[in-house]
Amino acid sequence: MNKKIVVLGGGISGLTTAYLLHKEGFDVTVLEKKNEVGGSMESVFEKGYLFDRGPNSGLETTPLIGQLVKELRLEDQFCYSNKEGNIRYILRNNQLHPLPMNPASFLKTNLFSWPAKLRLLLEPLVGKSNDGYYQSVAEFVKRRLGNEFLDYAINPFVAGVYAGNPEELSVKSAFPKLYALEEKYGGLIIGTIKSIKERKKRAEKSKQSAKMFSFINGMQTLPKALAEALNDKIITSAEVTSVSKKDTGYTLTYNHEGSTKGINCDVLLSTIPAYVAAEIFKNWDENLIKHFSQIYYPPVVVLYLGYDKNSIKQPLDGFGFLIPIKEKKSFLGAIWSSVIFPNRTIKGNATFTLFIGGARNPEVGNIDKEILFKKVLGEFEGLMGITEKPVYQSYRYWPKSIPQYNIGYIEHEKYFDEFEKKNPGIILGGNYRGGISVGDCIKSSENLANKIKSL
Ligand SMILES: Cc1cc2nc3c(=O)[nH]c(=O)nc-3n(C[C@H](O)[C@H](O)[C@H](O)COP(=O)(O)OP(=O)(O)OC[C@H]3O[C@@H](n4cnc5c(N)ncnc54)[C@H](O)[C@@H]3O)c2cc1C
């Protein structure tokens, strides 16, 4: 109980773990580089618009989210998406098609051809594959569900979740539950039916059935409230630069308000991105640095747009739309932000969050923003039937956005496990382990806290 714990990084992973430990009386300090907490969760109010520059929402996949909301007294801030949030569109032949969510709408949809629909029905007859760690999401989906389902459902879905490419992501590391359906039950359709029953028993929600949530003042509300509960246990504007081993425990060096400081600890939890960890641990071992450095974080531009509602012909009745690579557009998709959550815009307007770049188009960072946005706006306004220019525009460039759990990711996972065993008291966490979504990061934090408690 009296061990000193230091957490690197004040994103949702670091803060949730620190909060769970602090609540039980453990001695925890969080070091965060920026002058505010949240990491990727950034919510900005400007001229009456609320722009979530990182995650726009989370999925309530673990009861811990509800528990945190209650304990942090955020009930009046917490909100679920409007019912429109359940309708998601996919672009095909320059038209937005609702993604079918039940067998009847699947049979009626024009999103998939008849041969593709029939191919999908053959899924239960497809045999199992070999080791999924070295199998891409694309190979897996093509084999089980066919080419068209890959192109018009999975390709845009993967762009929406990971800003990634299905040809590069490992099915087992990036979508472990999907892979497990084949491994455990022999197929996706039969596996989905059986796993729903099992999940009900564990009071867990699947990503398909979990409710989409946010906060009236944006996603950053949660890390800010966690930080408030941690109070003086957080040091912001504290950039950790190195870690060294002592006879017992570890010493961290960090820059804080112009001076270099040190802090000792028995347990060190790192939740900073892998490419930063590569710098901080650079005097440790070559292999560790190699594994950290090989994890790819593609660049993403998030563009936020406000329009007069009267200038939009497209009915605003959904979550937004995703674009398959085959449609050859210069952005990945758009969330209809003000449709699904309150408080995102001023009266009479509608706001949209567009995602550009990702692993599909990594050169986005090198393109002049004015030229890029002109092209993207032209395409977006054309698809939405928008006749006037935006009344509000803002953007956030993420040079390294989301870690890609690419083929062979198991090698990184195995090495990190080995490293932790060889260096008792060091724990590697954050979104490059255990899932990238906000829900997964929160779920993983509970495991991290339990791991630390058991040391
Ligand atoms: C553009 C974008 C959109 C996304 N959309 C969604 C979405 O809609 N839904 C969803 O569920 N997920 C989404 N995600 C993913 C999700 O937001 C992240 O995976 C999650 O928030 C990561 O949390 P984390 O705490 O693990 O890491 P981070 O949020 O990256 O936190 C790491 C922290 O470490 C700090 N740090 C870095 N270097 C140092 C240092 N040297 N010393 C001290 N501190 C340091 C950073 O400042 C940061 O605060 C999105 C991510 C991005 C980038």
The ligand as an ORCA input file, in Angstrom:
! r2SCAN-3c Opt
* xyz 0 1
  C      -8.381     12.543    -34.049
  C      -8.783     11.415    -33.139
  C     -10.105     10.984    -33.127
  C     -10.488      9.945    -32.302
  N     -11.828      9.573    -32.263
  C     -12.233      8.640    -31.374
  C     -13.621      8.390    -31.178
  O     -14.489      9.023    -31.798
  N     -13.994      7.452    -30.259
  C     -13.075      6.769    -29.517
  O     -13.468      5.933    -28.695
  N     -11.745      7.011    -29.652
  C     -11.305      7.925    -30.550
  N      -9.973      8.221    -30.664
  C      -8.998      7.430    -29.890
  C      -8.908      7.849    -28.424
  O      -9.251      9.197    -28.268
  C      -7.480      7.654    -27.892
  O      -6.979      6.382    -28.233
  C      -7.425      7.805    -26.373
  O      -7.993      9.029    -25.969
  C      -5.968      7.692    -25.934
  O      -5.822      7.938    -24.561
  P      -4.436      7.667    -23.832
  O      -4.546      8.229    -22.472
  O      -4.055      6.248    -23.961
  O      -3.346      8.462    -24.701
  P      -3.239     10.021    -24.980
  O      -4.565     10.647    -25.035
  O      -2.336     10.141    -26.155
  O      -2.506     10.576    -23.689
  C      -1.113     10.516    -23.525
  C      -0.682     11.726    -22.705
  O       0.738     11.678    -22.526
  C       1.214     13.008    -22.553
  N       2.661     13.001    -22.838
  C       3.271     12.828    -24.029
  N       4.611     12.931    -23.875
  C       4.845     13.151    -22.561
  C       6.023     13.318    -21.787
  N       7.245     13.292    -22.330
  N       5.901     13.537    -20.455
  C       4.676     13.574    -19.877
  N       3.526     13.414    -20.572
  C       3.607     13.196    -21.893
  C       0.400     13.646    -23.679
  O       0.442     15.060    -23.612
  C      -0.972     13.066    -23.397
  O      -1.728     13.886    -22.543
  C      -9.535      9.294    -31.472
  C      -8.215      9.728    -31.470
  C      -7.821     10.791    -32.278
  C      -6.406     11.278    -32.255
*
